[in-house]
Amino acid sequence: MDNKPVILNHPLIQHKLTFLRDKNTGSKEFREMITEIAMLMCYEATRDLELEEVEVETPMATAHTKVIAGRKLAAVPILRAGLGMVDGIINMIPAAKVGHIGMYRDPETAKPVEYYCKLPNDIQERDVLVLDPMLATGGSAVDAINLIKDRGVTSIKFLCIIAAPEGLRYLLTSHPDVQIYCAALDDHLDDHKYIIPGLGDAGDRIFGTK
């Protein structure tokens, strides 16, 4: 697998990302933009799905066409901000199952603390898309992927909207077999481990909390 992260510079994604960054964008519009960007990212992240040929009858004749070749997928958001990306993925892949991994960042150590993990029973048979809008230190992403691998999963992709160089390096080093997709690689983390310029706290902006 190519370990180089995929930076999605599609004009539609970049246009919507501008509104996510804007501090004046309200929660309703913010959620809508997250969903739309997640849909576009899913489109790119599933380019390698295998196809098989089938026959269907059109109103005119028999058509030889293609369907996805029996691949099972799962979306696993990292709570809570990752929930904002789920609808976009499910809109594109309605048959995907959804797991949840709950983590929060300790305000003193800036390290992730796990508090919840619920994954589909057949997760080891699925291609897994791990979702988190922000890749800051990378700690939550690395730990979440560790939990998923512990369940026997061998095919994992990580989708984030904004990444910091520090988190990207940590994730690449910790899980070189995981393909990473992001819409923007920002400049750095500040002293409080927030992405600069970033968009603030994604969870707060999605759910309207402070």
C-alpha positions in Angstrom: 0.0 0.0 0.0 1.1 3.5 -0.8 1.9 5.2 2.6 1.8 8.7 1.1 -1.3 10.5 2.5 -3.9 11.6 -0.1 -4.6 15.3 0.1 -8.0 15.8 -1.5 -7.7 19.1 -3.3 -10.9 18.8 -5.3 -12.5 22.3 -5.9 -15.8 21.4 -4.2 -14.0 20.1 -1.1 -11.8 23.1 -0.9 -14.8 25.5 -1.4 -16.8 23.9 1.4 -13.7 23.7 3.7 -13.5 27.5 3.5 -17.0 27.8 5.1 -16.0 25.2 7.8 -13.1 27.4 8.8 -15.1 30.6 9.0 -15.9 31.3 12.6 -19.2 32.9 11.6 -20.6 29.6 10.2 -23.4 28.4 12.5 -23.8 24.8 13.7 -26.5 23.9 11.1 -24.4 25.0 8.2 -21.3 23.5 9.7 -23.0 20.1 10.1 -24.2 20.2 6.5 -20.7 21.1 5.2 -19.2 18.2 7.2 -21.7 15.8 5.7 -21.1 17.0 2.2 -17.3 16.9 2.5 -17.5 13.4 4.0 -19.5 12.2 1.0 -16.9 13.6 -1.4 -14.1 12.1 0.6 -15.9 8.7 0.6 -16.1 8.9 -3.2 -12.3 9.2 -3.4 -11.5 6.7 -0.6 -13.5 3.9 -2.3 -11.9 4.2 -5.7 -10.1 0.8 -5.2 -13.2 -1.2 -4.6 -13.3 -4.2 -6.8 -16.1 -4.7 -9.3 -17.7 -7.8 -10.9 -19.8 -8.0 -14.0 -23.5 -8.7 -13.9 -26.4 -8.7 -16.4 -29.5 -6.6 -16.0 -32.5 -6.2 -18.3 -33.0 -2.6 -19.3 -36.3 -1.5 -21.0 -34.5 -2.0 -24.3 -32.0 -5.0 -24.0 -29.6 -6.9 -21.8 -26.9 -4.8 -20.3 -23.5 -6.1 -19.1 -22.7 -3.8 -16.2 -20.8 -3.8 -12.9 -21.5 -4.0 -9.2 -19.2 -3.9 -6.1 -17.8 -7.4 -5.7 -19.3 -8.4 -2.4 -17.0 -6.2 -0.2 -18.3 -5.4 3.3 -17.6 -2.0 4.7 -17.8 -0.4 8.1 -17.6 3.2 9.2 -16.1 3.8 12.7 -16.3 7.4 13.9 -14.1 8.5 16.8 -16.6 10.2 19.3 -17.7 12.7 19.4 -16.7 14.8 16.4 -16.4 11.8 14.1 -20.2 11.4 14.3 -20.5 14.5 12.1 -19.0 12.5 9.2 -21.1 9.4 9.5 -24.2 10.6 7.5 -22.0 11.5 4.6 -20.5 8.0 4.5 -23.9 6.2 4.9 -25.4 8.3 2.2 -22.8 6.9 -0.2 -22.7 3.3 1.3 -26.1 2.6 2.8 -25.2 -1.1 3.6 -22.1 -0.2 5.7 -22.3 -1.0 9.4 -21.3 1.6 11.9 -19.1 1.1 15.0 -18.2 3.7 17.6 -15.0 4.5 19.5 -15.2 7.0 22.3 -12.1 9.0 23.3 -11.4 12.3 24.9 -8.3 14.3 25.2 -7.0 14.7 28.8 -6.6 18.5 29.1 -3.4 18.2 31.2 -1.6 15.5 29.3 -3.2 16.1 25.8 -3.3 12.3 25.5 -6.4 10.3 24.5 -8.5 8.5 27.1 -10.7 5.6 25.9 -14.2 5.4 27.4 -16.3 3.5 24.8 -15.8 0.9 22.1 -18.6 -0.9 20.2 -17.8 -2.5 16.9 -19.8 -4.8 14.5 -19.4 -8.5 15.4 -18.0 -9.2 12.0 -15.7 -6.2 11.9 -12.7 -8.4 11.0 -14.4 -9.3 7.7 -14.9 -5.6 6.7 -12.9 -2.8 5.1 -13.0 -0.1 7.8 -13.2 3.7 7.4 -12.1 5.4 10.6 -13.6 8.9 10.8 -12.4 12.0 12.7 -12.6 15.6 11.3 -9.4 16.7 13.0 -6.0 14.9 13.1 -4.2 17.0 15.7 -1.6 15.1 17.8 -2.7 11.8 16.2 -3.1 10.1 19.6 -6.8 9.3 19.3 -6.4 8.1 15.7 -3.5 5.8 16.6 -5.2 4.4 19.7 -8.5 3.9 17.8 -6.8 2.0 15.0 -5.0 -0.1 17.6 -8.4 -1.1 19.0 -9.7 -2.0 15.6 -6.6 -4.0 14.7 -7.0 -5.9 17.9 -10.3 -7.2 16.6 -8.5 -8.7 13.6 -9.2 -6.0 11.0 -6.5 -5.9 8.2 -8.0 -3.3 5.9 -8.3 0.2 7.4 -8.4 3.7 5.9 -8.4 6.9 8.0 -10.5 9.9 6.8 -10.0 13.4 8.3 -10.9 16.8 7.1 -7.9 18.8 8.5 -4.6 17.4 9.6 -1.6 18.9 11.5 1.9 17.8 10.4 2.6 16.5 13.8 -0.4 14.2 13.9 0.1 13.0 10.4 3.7 12.0 11.1 2.7 10.1 14.2 -0.1 8.2 12.5 2.1 7.4 9.5 4.8 6.1 11.7 2.5 4.1 14.0 0.3 2.6 11.2 2.2 2.6 7.9 -0.3 0.1 6.5 -3.3 2.6 6.9 -4.0 4.9 4.0 -4.8 8.4 5.1 -7.2 10.8 3.3 -7.5 14.4 4.3 -8.8 17.6 2.8 -6.1 20.0 4.1 -2.7 19.8 5.8 -2.4 22.8 8.0 0.6 24.5 9.5 1.2 23.4 13.1 -0.2 22.7 16.5 -0.3 25.5 19.1 0.8 25.2 22.7 -2.7 23.7 23.6 -2.5 21.2 20.8 -5.1 22.8 18.6 -4.5 22.9 14.8 -3.5 26.3 13.3 -5.2 27.8 11.4 -7.7 24.9 11.7 -11.4 25.6 12.5 -11.6 25.5 16.2 -13.1 22.5 18.2 -15.0 20.5 15.6 -17.2 18.7 18.2 -18.3 22.0 19.7 -19.1 23.5 16.3 -21.0 20.4 15.1 -23.1 20.1 18.3 -23.3 23.8 19.3 -21.5 23.3 22.6 -18.6 25.2 24.2 
